[in-house]
Amino acid sequence: DKVSSIIDPQLLDNSNSPQSRALKWIVYDDAIELDAESDNLNQRYILSLFYFSTVASSWKENDGWIGNESECNWKGVTCNQFDAVSELKITANGISGVIPDEIGELQSLERLDLWKNAFTGPIPDTIGKLIFLK
């Protein structure tokens, strides 16, 4: 399965970890109900993980996030003509928390703009895998 290739199984041992919460949302609560072979499954998981890695109540605006629409319609997310996430631009939104390592798996990401938020922890090394990032 696609998502299992980017999930560290040890992180799922803690049911309150962001990874576990994101996976549970995808499996049990996501109205989109993507199948295991869907091309968008990884990016939907990664974006929901991004959300669960932060303090949700700190977001000033979270329109569409963890909602019933395509992740391409979530505030600050732009997708290309193939519905792959090409831009994540969430600026001055009061977000606190960490940027998950899995962000480096958004293979079509060209722009990452998280300016003027309150992220903690290091910038993930995996961002170096984003070969299209400008």
Secondary structure as GFF3:
##gff-version 3
##sequence-region A 1 134
A	DSSP	three_ten_helix	3	5	.	.	.	ID=ss1
A	DSSP	alpha_helix	9	12	.	.	.	ID=ss2
A	DSSP	alpha_helix	18	24	.	.	.	ID=ss3
A	DSSP	pi_helix	25	29	.	.	.	ID=ss4
A	DSSP	alpha_helix	41	52	.	.	.	ID=ss5
A	DSSP	three_ten_helix	56	58	.	.	.	ID=ss6
A	DSSP	three_ten_helix	71	73	.	.	.	ID=ss7
A	DSSP	beta_strand	77	79	.	.	.	ID=ss8
A	DSSP	beta_strand	85	89	.	.	.	ID=ss9
A	DSSP	beta_strand	96	97	.	.	.	ID=ss10
A	DSSP	three_ten_helix	101	105	.	.	.	ID=ss11
A	DSSP	beta_strand	111	113	.	.	.	ID=ss12
A	DSSP	beta_strand	118	119	.	.	.	ID=ss13
A	DSSP	three_ten_helix	125	129	.	.	.	ID=ss14
###
